[in-house]
Amino acid sequence: MIITSIDQVRDLVRKERKRRGLTQAQAAELIGHTQKWLSNFESGKVDPPASMVFRLMNLLGMPLQQGEAQTARKQPGKGVESEIGLDLDL
């Protein structure tokens, strides 16, 4: 999956946390934050530093892998341009 927004990261983190059976309080404690912070992150009320998001994703076993998107877009009057993105290795 190509991630293009922080909202997609929020959704993936929430889904993976729930899939692993962790409450917000449990997951937050494991990364050194409060349940309120994680709730605010998952609901889009705060945009934390990338380091916090990466710690949370690592905790949930969601490593990032750099790669090229398999989709390409064609611009009018131009050739096909490939997109570069981050691919979650889920």
LUMMAR-218092 format. One record per atom (N, C-alpha, C): residue in three letters; chain; atom name; x, y, z. Coordinates in pm, 1 decimal. Layout:
REM LUMMAR-218092
SITE  code  unit  site         x         y         z
SITE   ALA     A    CA         X         Y         Z
...
//
This chain:
REM LUMMAR-218092
SITE  code  unit  site         x         y         z
SITE   MET     A     N      83.7    -117.6       0.0
SITE   MET     A    CA       0.0       0.0       0.0
SITE   MET     A     C      88.1     123.7       0.0
SITE   ILE     A     N      56.9     217.6     -84.2
SITE   ILE     A    CA     130.1     342.6     -89.9
SITE   ILE     A     C      62.9     442.0       5.2
SITE   ILE     A     N     143.1     498.9      93.7
SITE   ILE     A    CA      93.7     594.0     192.5
SITE   ILE     A     C     116.1     734.0     137.4
SITE   THR     A     N       9.6     810.9     129.6
SITE   THR     A    CA      21.1     946.5      76.0
SITE   THR     A     C     -24.3    1053.4     174.9
SITE   SER     A     N     -71.4    1011.4     292.9
SITE   SER     A    CA    -116.1    1111.5     389.9
SITE   SER     A     C    -101.8    1058.8     532.1
SITE   ILE     A     N     -93.6    1150.9     626.1
SITE   ILE     A    CA     -87.0    1114.3     768.0
SITE   ILE     A     C    -217.6    1048.2     811.0
SITE   ASP     A     N    -328.5    1084.0     746.7
SITE   ASP     A    CA    -456.5    1021.6     780.9
SITE   ASP     A     C    -456.3     872.5     749.7
SITE   GLN     A     N    -388.5     833.1     644.2
SITE   GLN     A    CA    -376.7     690.3     613.2
SITE   GLN     A     C    -293.5     619.5     719.9
SITE   VAL     A     N    -189.1     685.5     767.6
SITE   VAL     A    CA    -106.6     628.0     874.6
SITE   VAL     A     C    -191.2     612.0     999.9
SITE   ARG     A     N    -269.2     713.8    1034.7
SITE   ARG     A    CA    -357.3     704.8    1152.2
SITE   ARG     A     C    -448.4     583.2    1142.9
SITE   ASP     A     N    -512.1     567.1    1027.6
SITE   ASP     A    CA    -605.3     456.8    1006.8
SITE   ASP     A     C    -535.3     321.9    1018.0
SITE   LEU     A     N    -418.1     309.8     956.5
SITE   LEU     A    CA    -343.1     184.3     963.7
SITE   LEU     A     C    -298.1     153.1    1105.2
SITE   VAL     A     N    -251.4     254.1    1177.1
SITE   VAL     A    CA    -207.6     234.4    1315.7
SITE   VAL     A     C    -324.4     187.9    1401.6
SITE   ARG     A     N    -438.4     254.8    1387.9
SITE   ARG     A    CA    -557.3     217.1    1466.1
SITE   ARG     A     C    -598.5      72.6    1436.1
SITE   LYS     A     N    -604.5      37.8    1308.3
SITE   LYS     A    CA    -644.8     -98.4    1269.7
SITE   LYS     A     C    -546.7    -203.3    1321.6
SITE   GLU     A     N    -417.2    -174.9    1308.3
SITE   GLU     A    CA    -317.1    -271.8    1352.7
SITE   GLU     A     C    -316.5    -284.1    1504.5
SITE   ARG     A     N    -332.1    -172.9    1576.0
SITE   ARG     A    CA    -338.5    -178.5    1722.8
SITE   ARG     A     C    -454.7    -266.4    1767.1
SITE   LYS     A     N    -570.1    -246.2    1704.8
SITE   LYS     A    CA    -687.8    -326.0    1739.5
SITE   LYS     A     C    -669.2    -472.1    1701.0
SITE   ARG     A     N    -607.9    -495.9    1584.5
SITE   ARG     A    CA    -585.2    -634.0    1539.7
SITE   ARG     A     C    -496.9    -709.4    1638.9
SITE   ARG     A     N    -403.2    -639.1    1698.8
SITE   ARG     A    CA    -312.7    -700.1    1796.9
SITE   ARG     A     C    -372.7    -706.8    1936.7
SITE   GLY     A     N    -493.5    -655.2    1952.0
SITE   GLY     A    CA    -562.2    -662.8    2081.1
SITE   GLY     A     C    -510.8    -565.7    2185.3
SITE   LEU     A     N    -449.7    -456.6    2140.4
SITE   LEU     A    CA    -397.9    -356.8    2234.3
SITE   LEU     A     C    -498.1    -243.8    2250.4
SITE   THR     A     N    -518.4    -201.6    2373.7
SITE   THR     A    CA    -598.8     -82.2    2397.6
SITE   THR     A     C    -510.9      39.0    2367.2
SITE   GLN     A     N    -573.9     154.6    2356.1
SITE   GLN     A    CA    -494.8     276.3    2337.8
SITE   GLN     A     C    -401.3     296.8    2455.5
SITE   ALA     A     N    -449.1     271.1    2575.5
SITE   ALA     A    CA    -366.5     289.7    2694.9
SITE   ALA     A     C    -244.4     198.3    2692.0
SITE   GLN     A     N    -263.0      72.2    2654.3
SITE   GLN     A    CA    -151.1     -22.3    2648.8
SITE   GLN     A     C     -47.8      18.7    2543.8
SITE   ALA     A     N     -95.0      50.6    2424.1
SITE   ALA     A    CA      -2.6      89.2    2316.7
SITE   ALA     A     C      70.6     218.3    2351.7
SITE   ALA     A     N      -1.3     314.7    2405.8
SITE   ALA     A    CA      59.7     442.5    2441.6
SITE   ALA     A     C     167.3     424.6    2548.2
SITE   GLU     A     N     138.8     342.8    2647.3
SITE   GLU     A    CA     236.9     318.7    2753.7
SITE   GLU     A     C     364.6     256.3    2698.1
SITE   LEU     A     N     350.9     166.9    2602.8
SITE   LEU     A    CA     467.2      99.7    2544.5
SITE   LEU     A     C     558.7     194.6    2468.2
SITE   ILE     A     N     505.2     307.0    2421.1
SITE   ILE     A    CA     589.4     403.8    2350.6
SITE   ILE     A     C     615.3     529.3    2434.0
SITE   GLY     A     N     571.0     526.1    2559.9
SITE   GLY     A    CA     600.2     636.7    2650.9
SITE   GLY     A     C     509.6     757.2    2636.8
SITE   HIS     A     N     384.7     734.5    2601.0
SITE   HIS     A    CA     288.2     843.1    2587.9
SITE   HIS     A     C     159.7     805.7    2660.2
SITE   THR     A     N      68.5     901.4    2666.1
SITE   THR     A    CA     -57.5     877.0    2734.9
SITE   THR     A     C    -163.2     825.1    2638.1
SITE   GLN     A     N    -266.3     766.9    2695.7
SITE   GLN     A    CA    -379.4     720.6    2615.5
SITE   GLN     A     C    -443.6     838.9    2544.6
SITE   LYS     A     N    -451.0     952.5    2611.3
SITE   LYS     A    CA    -510.4    1072.5    2551.2
SITE   LYS     A     C    -432.8    1114.6    2426.8
SITE   TRP     A     N    -300.1    1110.2    2432.6
SITE   TRP     A    CA    -219.2    1145.2    2316.2
SITE   TRP     A     C    -251.0    1052.5    2199.6
SITE   LEU     A     N    -253.1     920.5    2225.7
SITE   LEU     A    CA    -279.7     825.0    2118.4
SITE   LEU     A     C    -420.5     843.1    2063.4
SITE   SER     A     N    -516.0     869.1    2150.8
SITE   SER     A    CA    -652.3     895.4    2105.5
SITE   SER     A     C    -656.3    1018.0    2014.7
SITE   ASN     A     N    -587.5    1123.3    2056.2
SITE   ASN     A    CA    -582.2    1244.9    1974.8
SITE   ASN     A     C    -513.3    1220.5    1840.8
SITE   PHE     A     N    -408.0    1139.7    1841.2
SITE   PHE     A    CA    -340.0    1106.7    1716.1
SITE   PHE     A     C    -432.9    1028.4    1623.7
SITE   GLU     A     N    -492.8     921.7    1675.6
SITE   GLU     A    CA    -578.5     836.5    1592.8
SITE   GLU     A     C    -700.0     912.9    1539.0
SITE   SER     A     N    -748.0    1010.9    1613.6
SITE   SER     A    CA    -866.4    1085.3    1570.3
SITE   SER     A     C    -832.5    1208.8    1486.6
SITE   GLY     A     N    -704.4    1236.4    1467.1
SITE   GLY     A    CA    -664.9    1347.9    1382.2
SITE   GLY     A     C    -657.7    1482.1    1452.0
SITE   LYS     A     N    -660.3    1482.6    1583.8
SITE   LYS     A    CA    -655.0    1609.2    1657.7
SITE   LYS     A     C    -513.7    1662.3    1673.6
SITE   VAL     A     N    -413.9    1575.8    1661.7
SITE   VAL     A    CA    -273.7    1618.7    1671.9
SITE   VAL     A     C    -192.7    1554.3    1560.0
SITE   ASP     A     N     -92.7    1626.5    1516.0
SITE   ASP     A    CA       6.8    1574.5    1421.7
SITE   ASP     A     C     139.2    1568.9    1495.6
SITE   PRO     A     N     176.2    1451.9    1544.1
SITE   PRO     A    CA     298.2    1440.5    1623.3
SITE   PRO     A     C     422.5    1440.0    1534.5
SITE   PRO     A     N     539.3    1457.6    1595.8
SITE   PRO     A    CA     663.3    1444.7    1519.6
SITE   PRO     A     C     673.0    1304.3    1458.6
SITE   ALA     A     N     738.2    1295.9    1345.5
SITE   ALA     A    CA     753.0    1167.9    1275.7
SITE   ALA     A     C     816.4    1061.6    1365.7
SITE   SER     A     N     908.0    1101.6    1453.2
SITE   SER     A    CA     974.8    1004.0    1539.6
SITE   SER     A     C     874.6     929.1    1626.9
SITE   MET     A     N     771.6     998.0    1674.4
SITE   MET     A    CA     669.6     932.3    1756.8
SITE   MET     A     C     588.8     833.7    1673.4
SITE   VAL     A     N     555.6     874.5    1552.7
SITE   VAL     A    CA     478.1     785.8    1464.6
SITE   VAL     A     C     559.9     661.9    1430.7
SITE   PHE     A     N     688.5     680.1    1400.7
SITE   PHE     A    CA     773.0     565.3    1367.8
SITE   PHE     A     C     787.5     469.7    1486.0
SITE   ARG     A     N     799.4     524.8    1608.5
SITE   ARG     A    CA     807.1     437.4    1726.7
SITE   ARG     A     C     679.7     355.6    1740.9
SITE   LEU     A     N     566.6     419.7    1720.3
SITE   LEU     A    CA     438.6     350.2    1729.6
SITE   LEU     A     C     427.1     244.0    1621.0
SITE   MET     A     N     466.0     278.5    1498.6
SITE   MET     A    CA     458.2     181.0    1389.3
SITE   MET     A     C     552.8      63.0    1413.7
SITE   ASN     A     N     671.4      91.4    1466.2
SITE   ASN     A    CA     764.4     -18.1    1498.4
SITE   ASN     A     C     707.3    -108.0    1606.6
SITE   LEU     A     N     647.1     -48.8    1708.0
SITE   LEU     A    CA     584.0    -126.1    1814.6
SITE   LEU     A     C     480.7    -222.2    1756.9
SITE   LEU     A     N     405.0    -173.4    1659.3
SITE   LEU     A    CA     298.1    -254.2    1599.7
SITE   LEU     A     C     347.8    -345.1    1487.8
SITE   GLY     A     N     478.1    -345.4    1462.6
SITE   GLY     A    CA     532.8    -432.7    1359.2
SITE   GLY     A     C     497.6    -387.1    1218.3
SITE   MET     A     N     498.8    -255.2    1196.9
SITE   MET     A    CA     461.6    -198.9    1067.2
SITE   MET     A     C     582.0    -126.8    1007.1
SITE   PRO     A     N     684.2    -199.7     961.7
SITE   PRO     A    CA     803.1    -133.2     907.1
SITE   PRO     A     C     772.1     -63.0     775.2
SITE   LEU     A     N     848.3      40.5     746.7
SITE   LEU     A    CA     834.2     110.7     619.3
SITE   LEU     A     C     940.2      60.2     523.3
SITE   GLN     A     N     903.6      54.6     397.8
SITE   GLN     A    CA     996.6      10.0     296.0
SITE   GLN     A     C     984.6     105.4     178.7
SITE   GLN     A     N    1097.5     157.8     134.0
SITE   GLN     A    CA    1094.8     249.5      20.8
SITE   GLN     A     C    1077.7     170.1    -107.0
SITE   GLY     A     N     998.4     222.5    -197.1
SITE   GLY     A    CA     979.8     155.1    -324.3
SITE   GLY     A     C     908.0     246.0    -421.5
SITE   GLU     A     N     900.1     202.8    -545.1
SITE   GLU     A    CA     828.5     279.0    -646.6
SITE   GLU     A     C     686.3     229.8    -655.0
SITE   ALA     A     N     595.9     322.9    -669.4
SITE   ALA     A    CA     455.3     287.0    -687.0
SITE   ALA     A     C     438.9     214.2    -818.9
SITE   GLN     A     N     349.8     118.7    -819.6
SITE   GLN     A    CA     324.2      43.5    -940.7
SITE   GLN     A     C     230.2     117.1   -1035.2
SITE   THR     A     N     170.0     223.1    -985.4
SITE   THR     A    CA      80.5     299.9   -1070.2
SITE   THR     A     C     158.5     410.3   -1138.2
SITE   ALA     A     N     114.1     446.9   -1252.1
SITE   ALA     A    CA     176.6     556.5   -1325.2
SITE   ALA     A     C      66.8     650.9   -1369.8
SITE   ARG     A     N     101.2     774.5   -1385.0
SITE   ARG     A    CA       1.1     869.6   -1431.6
SITE   ARG     A     C      51.4     933.6   -1560.4
SITE   LYS     A     N     -39.6     959.2   -1647.6
SITE   LYS     A    CA      -5.2    1021.1   -1774.1
SITE   LYS     A     C     -50.1    1166.2   -1770.3
SITE   GLN     A     N      41.7    1254.2   -1801.7
SITE   GLN     A    CA       9.1    1395.0   -1804.3
SITE   GLN     A     C     -21.3    1435.9   -1948.0
SITE   PRO     A     N    -120.2    1520.5   -1965.1
SITE   PRO     A    CA    -155.5    1563.9   -2100.2
SITE   PRO     A     C     -35.6    1620.0   -2175.0
SITE   GLY     A     N     -12.7    1569.9   -2294.5
SITE   GLY     A    CA      96.9    1618.5   -2376.9
SITE   GLY     A     C     233.5    1569.1   -2335.0
SITE   LYS     A     N     236.8    1482.9   -2234.7
SITE   LYS     A    CA     364.5    1431.2   -2184.2
SITE   LYS     A     C     356.9    1280.0   -2174.3
SITE   GLY     A     N     466.0    1220.0   -2143.3
SITE   GLY     A    CA     469.8    1075.0   -2127.7
SITE   GLY     A     C     417.4    1032.4   -1992.1
SITE   VAL     A     N     439.6     908.4   -1959.4
SITE   VAL     A    CA     395.0     851.9   -1832.3
SITE   VAL     A     C     499.8     881.8   -1727.0
SITE   GLU     A     N     454.1     923.4   -1611.3
SITE   GLU     A    CA     542.1     957.9   -1500.1
SITE   GLU     A     C     514.4     862.1   -1384.9
SITE   SER     A     N     618.3     797.8   -1331.0
SITE   SER     A    CA     595.3     708.0   -1218.1
SITE   SER     A     C     600.3     787.4   -1089.1
SITE   GLU     A     N     530.6     736.3    -987.9
SITE   GLU     A    CA     527.9     800.5    -857.8
SITE   GLU     A     C     620.8     725.1    -763.6
SITE   ILE     A     N     688.4     797.2    -678.9
SITE   ILE     A    CA     772.1     736.8    -575.5
SITE   ILE     A     C     697.7     751.8    -443.8
SITE   GLY     A     N     695.1     647.9    -363.2
SITE   GLY     A    CA     624.6     655.8    -235.7
SITE   GLY     A     C     683.7     557.9    -136.3
SITE   LEU     A     N     625.0     554.2     -21.2
SITE   LEU     A    CA     662.7     457.5      80.9
SITE   LEU     A     C     563.4     343.8      77.5
SITE   ASP     A     N     613.2     224.0      77.1
SITE   ASP     A    CA     529.0     106.3      70.7
SITE   ASP     A     C     536.2      37.3     205.3
SITE   LEU     A     N     421.7      21.9     271.9
SITE   LEU     A    CA     420.2     -50.1     399.1
SITE   LEU     A     C     433.2    -198.1     371.1
SITE   ASP     A     N     527.9    -258.9     433.2
SITE   ASP     A    CA     551.6    -401.8     417.2
SITE   ASP     A     C     467.6    -474.8     521.1
SITE   LEU     A     N     335.3    -485.3     497.7
SITE   LEU     A    CA     245.3    -546.3     595.5
SITE   LEU     A     C     228.5    -693.4     569.8
//
